[in-house]
Amino acid sequence: MSARISVVFLTRSLEAGGAEVQLVSLATALPRDQFAVTVLCFYEIGPLLDTLREAGIPVVSLQKSGRWDIPRFFARLVKELRVLRPDVVHTFLGPPNILATLSKFFLPSMRVVWGVRASNMDLSQYDFTWRLGFAFERLLSSRADLIVANSSAGRDHVRQNGFADSRLTVVPNGIDTENFDVAPQYRDEIRREWGVADDECLIGIAARLDPMKDHENFLQAAALLAGDTPRVRFVCIGGDGLADRDTLRRLANKLGIGDQVIWAGYRKDMAAVLSALDIHTSASAYGEGFSNAVAESMAAGVPNVVTDVGDSAFIVGTTGDVVPARDPIRLADAWRALLSLDDSQRRPRSAACKARIAGNFSRARMVERMAQLYRDHVRLDGN
């Protein structure tokens, strides 16, 4: 093939969620001599917008005016796709998956690649549109040319819920490990910013405030650990979501750890921020697919304690500890075990974390795999 393959990424926004971060990572790393990339977003918002523009990736906002702006918005989407005439549309999450597939009725030669980013979602925690959307995805899944899950747990979840099995494959997320190699030099700077002393242990959770991330579990475990462990602090890193920040703050105060918890909010400098931690935790109760925060913190040499949700146990392998979901006692016990290690035990653990991500979940590996899938599907179409 001499001509470049035209790939359009379709996403709701460019907020700094796990799916959006991976979209940007893939879009900016695909070989420019082989792929022409454009990003379409429902809403022209989000801190990742500048990253794409700085990389020279065209970004087109479809200017969706609200949740129920559907017919006119869909017409704008089809019009834009007719102009771009992509070989492949790669969508991220439910609504983009659905809309791109419906667009295929107007552009039948276009290949549609779905992105599945979660696993066993508890849809009862969200409004009815989530359940309706998942039902539409199940109905339309046979119309997708390829369904790419970023985790084995996500693939198994949609398979069990009736998605077209023949379309399913797994491509784990990819981490830009070079970005995390230099981050530890900023460790002291970040800790000073947060008022964390050199001799204090800092345990963090990097996740948007959402019921699936189970910050309540994290805070309950933090209270248990703080009750018998001196010189320990906790930090919650991540932007607002469907869980209420003030409610979580009140819970921390009620548990008696309000002064020990730092609420860092959204951070763009995640490599530096994660390097400031002594332990990172994914406390998710459900829904996790491939946790970027787990892999990124490991790339920074930070050991993890994770709940056994999604592919988190697979990501950490033997470098971290795995506990049941919604069990703050076991979570606190795992933290204690890691804190009991001396420096001679921690250094090899840190090196093993970095090596596992570099060897198994690098961005280069993810990009190579996705590029080959795009090539394969365009060849199937005779281009």
N, C-alpha and C positions, 0 to 999 in steps of 0.2 A: 504494500500500500504506500503510494507516494504522498497522497494528500493526508493532511492531519485529520484526526478523528475529532469531531466537534462534540464536546461534553458540556451539558448544562446541569448545574447543581441547583436543585429547588429546595428551599428551606423556608420556614416560617419567618425567622428573624436571624440576626447575627449577634444575639446575646451569647455570653460566654458559658454555655452549657456544654456537656460532654459531646453531644452530637455535632454541635456547631464548631467546636474546636477541631474535631476530626475532619469535618468538611473543609475547613480552611487549611488544615495541614495537608490534606490530599490535593486540594485545588492548587495550592502554591507549589507543590512538589512534583506534579506530573510533568514529564519532559515537554518543554515548549515546542520542540521540533516535531513532536508526534501528536500532541493534543492541543486543541484550541478550546479554552475553558471560559465559560461565562457562569456567573452566579445570579440566580433569580431569587428574590426574597419577597415574602408577603408584605412585610413592613421594613422600611429602611431605618432600622434601629439596631443598636448593639455595638459594643466596643470592638468587635472583630471586623467591622466594616472598614476601618482604617487599615488594618493588616492586609486585607485583600487589595485595597486600592494602592497601598505602598508597593505591593508585589506586581502591580500592573494587571490585575485580574478585573475585567469588566463586571460591575455589579449593577443590576437593574432592579429597581423597586417596582412592584406591581401595585403599590399604593392601596392596599386593602384598608378600607375605612373602619372596619369593625368586624365583630364575630359574624354578623348576619349579612354582611356584604358578600353575597355568594354569586348570584347570576352575573352581575357586571364584572366582578373580580375574575370569575372563571373565563369570561369573554376576553378580558385583558390578557390572561395567561395564554389562551389559545392563540391570540393575535401575536403575542411576543414569540411564542414557539414557532409560529409560521414564518416569522421574520428570520429567526435564528436557524431554523431547520436543523436541529441537532441530530447527530447519529445516535446519541445516548442521552437520556435524562436520568440523572441519579438523584433520588429523593431521600430525604431524611425525616423520619417519623411519620405518623399516621396521616394527617391531613394532606401533606405533600404527596405521599404515596397514592392516596385516593385520587387527587386532582390530576396528577400526571397520567394515571391510568385512564381516566375518563377523557383526557386530552388525546389519547391515542386513537380514539374514534375519528378524530379530525386529521391526525397525522399518522396514518397506519404504518409507515415505514420506520417510525421512531422507536428505538429500543428503550424500554423503561426498566430501570434497576431500582428496586426498593431497598431502603435501609431500615433494618430492625435493630433497635438500640436497647431494648429492655427485655426482661424475662417475665417472671410470674407477677405481673402487675395486679395489685388489689384495686380493681376499678371501683369498688364500693366507696373508696376514699375520695372519689372525684365526682364531678357532676355528670349528668346523663350523656353529655356530648362525647365523653370519653368512651362510654360503652357503645354508643351509636357508631362512633368512628371505627372502633375495633370490629364491630359486626360488618361494616362496609368493607373494611380491609379483607376480612375473611372471604366475603362474597367475591371480591375483585381479584384475589390473589392469583387465580389461574390466568389472569390477563397480563400480569407482570412477566417480563421476559426473564428476570432474575431477582431473587430475594436474598440479600446479603445481610446476615446477622453478624454482629460483632462479638458474639459469644455463643458457645455451645448451648448454654442455658437458654438463650433467646431463641435459637433455632428449635430446640426441643419444645419450648413453650408454644410457639406458633404452629409447629407441626401437630402438637396435641390438640390445638384448637381449630384444626381443619384447614390450615393454609396449604396451598399446593406444594406437596412434598418434593416434586420433581424440580421445582424452581429454587430450592433452598441450598445455600452454601454458607460457610463461615469464613470471615476474614477478620481476625482480631484487630483491635485498634493499634496504631503505631505511634511510638513516642520518639520525639526528636531528642535522642540521648545526649547529643553534643551540647544542647542548650542547658542540660542539667549538670554536665561535667564542670562547668565554671561557676555554678550557682553557690557552692558552699562558701566562697569568699565573702558572700553577703550575709552569712548566718548571723554574725555578731551585730551587724547593722540593723537587721530586722528585729532581733531580740531587744536591742536597746530601744528601738521605736516602740515596742510593746511593753517596756519596763520589766523584762524578764532577766533575772540575774544569771550570771555564768554558772552558778552552782544549782540552779533550779532546773528540774526536768520539765520539758514542755511537750504535752500530748495534744495533738490536733486532729480535727476532722475538717476536710475540705469538701464541701458539698453545698449546693443551694438549699435553702430552707424549704423542704418538701416533706410530706408525711412519709414517703418511702425511705428517706435518708435516716429517719428515726433519731433525731437529735435528743429526744427525751431519753432514749436508751443510753446515749453517750453521756448526758448530764447525770443520770442516775448512777452510772458506773463511776463517773468522776467523783461524785459525793462519797461513794464507798471507798475509793482509793484515798481521797483526801483525808478521810477519817482516821487513817492509821499510817499515812505516808507523808513525811514532811517535805517541804521544798518542791512541791509539784504545782504546775499551772496548766491551764487548758485553754485552747483557742479554737473558735469556730470561724472558719474561713469560707465565705461564700455569699452570694447575693440573695436577695429576697425571692421567695417563691410562694407556694401555697400554704406553707406553715407560717404562723405569726411570730415575728421576732420578739415582740413584747411579751407574748405568752411564754416563750422559752426563757426570756430573761427573768420573768417572775418565778418560773420553776427553779432556775438556778439559785435565786435568792431564797426560795422556800427550802431548798436542800442545803442551804448554808454555805454555798460556794460562789456566791455572786461576785465576791472580790477576787476570786481565783480564775474566773472565766473571762477571756478576752473575746470581744465580738469584732472580728476584723473586717467583716463585710466582703464585698467583691474586691479582688486584687488582680491586677493585670500581670504583676511580676511573680507569677506562681513558682517559677524555678527557685527564685531567691527565698520566697516565703516558705515553701516546703522544706528547704534546706535548714531552716531555723528550728525545725522540729526534732525531738529525740525519738518520738514514736508517732506514726500516723495511724488513724483508724477509719475504717469504713464500718459504720454501725447499721447499715441498711436492714430494713425489716423485710423487704420484698422488692421486686422490680429491677434490681441491678442487673445489668448485662456485663459489659466490660468497664470496670471503673478506671477512668483516666487518672483520678487522684491517687489510687493505689499504685498504678504503674509509674506515674510521674514521681511520686515520693520515693519509690524504690530506685528510680533512675538517679535520684539525688542522694542515694545511699541511706535512706531512712527506713528502718524496719517497720513492718505493719502488723497490727492485729485487726482481723477482718471477721465480719459475720459470714456464715456459710450461705451466701446469697449470690445468685448469678455465677460468674466465673471467678469470683474473688479468690477462692481457695486455689484454683488452678494458677492464677497469676502469681500469688506469693510462693507457691510450691513449698519447699522446705526452708525458705528464708524468713517466714513469718509464722504467726499463730492464727488459728481459725477457731472461732467460737460460734455457738448457736445464735440465731437472731433472737432479739428481744430477751436477752439474758444478761442483765447488767452485772450480776455476780460473777459469771464466767468471764465477762469482758474485763472487769477490774482485776480478777486473778491473773489473767494473761498479761495485763500491764505490769503487775507486780513481778511476774516471772522475768519479763524483759528488763525491768529496772534493776533486778538483782544481778545482772551480768556485769562483770568488770570490763575494763577497757580492752583487755586482751581477747575477750570473747565478743565484744561489740564490733571491733574492727573487721574481723572476718565476716561477720553477719552483714555489715554494711557493704563490703566488697561483693558478697554473694548477691545482694539485692541488685546492685548495679549490673552485674554480669548477667543475671537472669533476664532483665529487661533488654539489654543490648543484644543478647543472643537469641531472644524469642519474640520480642515485641517492638522491634525498631520501626521507625517511620519508613525507612527504605524498603523493608520487607513488605509492609502494608501497601505502599505505593506500587511496588513491582507486581504484587498479586492483583490489585485492582486494575492496573493498566492492562494486564494480560486478559482479564475478564472482559474489559471493554473491547479489546482487539478481537477476542473470540466471538463476541456477539455481533460486532459489525461484520465480520466475515460471514457469519451465519446469514446475514441479510444480503450478502452478495456484493457488498461495497469494497 
